[in-house]
Amino acid sequence: MRILSGIQPTGSIHIGAYLGAIKQWTDLQGMGECIFFIADLHALTIPQNPGNFQKQVLQTAAELLAAGLNPEKCIIFAQSQVKEHTELAWYLNTITPLGELERMTQFKDKAKQFKQNINAGLLNYPVLQAADILLYQTESVPVGKDQVQHLELTKTIARKFNQKYGETFKVPEALTLDLGAKIMSLSDPEKKMSKSMPETCLFLFDEPEVIKKKIMSAVTDLGKTIKYDPVKKPGVANLLTIFSLFDGKPIKEIENNFKGKGYAELKKQLVNLLVLKLEPFRRKKKELLSREVYLKEILEQGRKRAAIIAQSTMDAVRQKMGLL
Ligand code: TYM
């Protein structure tokens, strides 16, 4: 089974992306042929500083390794290094209806957020994502809930291409978790935890004092009982979800452990848990950041392995489309 997913190098990895996607990636390593990449081309759809961009990509590589990706068990590379991604994206653009792109939630949100920069890349973003996935004949795509709509479009594009030019691509499936597919903001539990609001994010590499500050000031709800109820108590439900996923215990058991105790106690124990569980991540990232040559070497090895698969798909695509 081929498994593939990506992450944009736009700032540090937060616990939402970790629990929704990256933790799955680390668990899936060894269970299939895993390909994980840094989506630097997607990141260019919002303003980036060229002087710092390479550093950001290397930092994301260091963070992914620190979070548990093992280059011996998976292919890790930077998207822009395998040119076939952009080539396939162009071909797929020619069969993607404009209306499908215009109704994408992420496009609508970003267009609102970056009013001064509604570039064509923002609209075509999901086509490049479809290319990322189809290029590798991917079967399974471990992602958070916010990416499911893009996955549905990828399936539509794959079927359309297969219909028009003959069977070429595998039709992939999104792999989302029952618990953790959408971790909510700590300050506004009705909204997804997102890199675009860094002050409400808990980053995987935050120092203990920062973890304490962010968790202790997390918005909870009226009432006292610690009960998992995402509709009536979204703040507490979010904290319980994070607790459960880091502790490895079912929500029910955690609820029982907190019977008769208040929100402050839940937060205190969550701080202790996170400080303990995230310590190895912080340590490993610090160590990796000082080894730039090693990081570049891992991305280069990954590029070579990815390119072999990508080129073989593209040979078939060009032939099917009647190109020279
Ligand atoms: P990105 O960089 O925004 O996020 C990386 C992964 O983290 C998940 N995620 C979350 N999961 C749960 N709760 C949250 N609050 C949360 N925030 C983020 C995302 O769903 C994602 O799985 N377009 C993609 C990158 C991409 C990609 C691909 C993914 C490019 N090409 C091909 C899969 C396949 C993105 O921007 O993810």
Boltz pocket constraint, residues with backbone or C-beta under 6 A from the ligand:
constraints:
  - pocket:
      binder: B
      contacts: [[A, 4], [A, 5], [A, 6], [A, 7], [A, 8], [A, 9], [A, 16], [A, 17], [A, 18], [A, 19], [A, 20], [A, 21], [A, 22], [A, 39], [A, 42], [A, 128], [A, 129], [A, 132], [A, 133], [A, 141], [A, 142], [A, 143], [A, 144], [A, 145], [A, 146], [A, 147], [A, 180], [A, 181], [A, 182], [A, 183], [A, 184], [A, 192], [A, 193], [A, 194]]
      max_distance: 6.0
